[in-house]
Amino acid sequence: MKARRPIGMFSSLKAELSVLIVLASSIAFILAWQFLKWGWSGWLAMPLSMIVALSFTYLFSHGLTAPLRQMRDAAKAMADGDYTVRVKTATDSRDEIGQLARSFNEMAEELEHADQMRRDMVANVSHELRTPVSALQALVENMADGVVEPTPANLEGILDQTHKLSDLIAFLLDMSRVEAGAASLEIEIFDFGEFIDDTVKPLEIADGGHAHDIHLQVPEHLRMEGDPNRLRQLFTNIIANALKHSPDGTSVLIETHEDETNGTVVTNVVNYGSQIPEEARSLIFRRYVKGAGRPGTGSGGTGLGLSIARWAAGLHGGTVKVVPDDRGANFEITLPKYHITEDERTASGT
């Protein structure tokens, strides 16, 4: 049960303190007047009235500051690594202390979530690393022992495993850039259709025998400004996510159009094979949140791809979000056609 404060119905701490001062002064005055009326000496009536008024003030001020003491203790516990603590007093109050208590609890929940996700991330990365490392170790040991010959097929298997390791390391490096706030861009003008084709080709090869059909609907001669390398991260992660969460034999649609009114290029990546619950559509962009993967894969990846995609879009002043679509999961990527600098975004308030 939540602890309640004697005063907490006001929307301002100043009002509460004013009421407390008025009440304490009134109590002191009434008691002093009553004691004097009874014929008590002023030297006894005044100190006793002040003691009662101070006791009243202490009682109510103790209630006012209780949430602050809880926040102090909770902050100490969080500094020691315990993110489960919460402030239970004043969370239903309307004043500044109540607002602070609720904000503190929201922060604690976010920190607890981030700590749990980081723990899961370590487990996920360990799992993702184990498979290619074990495969590499087995292949190299067999070659060293003369069990297998270093044929082109065996060497290609080793190369495939090193590519998996490189991809995972690239994800981790990208995530470190996200956390560090790195935002270096090399802006150039490029053909968007050719860019999408170059992005999709390696994904089709990597998709292997899953029989996914990728449909492209991109206007010809659509040119835009941006950093192709950063944007390739964005589109690779979104399209790869759609393939990963699509059952074998289903389709993925990549549809692009220019919004001339807003000066943007809008791309929808639609996965016909699944839907994302409405309550999870913003959660999936949080760092270390790991999806379930397509049926039979047993892995939803490292939980970094969509977070990196949102970061890359944000560097360009764009957005990535999931929009309602009866056909399936629809990721909508909106990017300015012409590059907007950070100063220009700040000046325009976007």
Secondary structure, DSSP 8 states (H G I E B T S, - for coil): -----SS--SS-HHHHHHHHHHHHHHHHHHHHHHHHHTT--HHHHHHHHHHHHHHHHHHHHHHHHHHHHHHHHHHHHHHTT-------SSTT--SHHHHHHHHHHHHHHHHHHHHHHHHHHHHHHHHHHHHHHHHHHHHHHHHHTTSS---HHHHHHHHHHHHHHHHHHHHHHHHHHHHHT------EEEEHHHHHHHHHHHHHHHHGGG--EEEEE--TT-EEEE-HHHHHHHHHHHHHHHHHTS-TT-EEEEEEEEETTTTEEEEEEEETT----GGGTTGGGSTT-----STTT-----S-HHHHHHHHHHHTT-EEEEE--TTSEEEEEEEESS---HHHHHHHT-
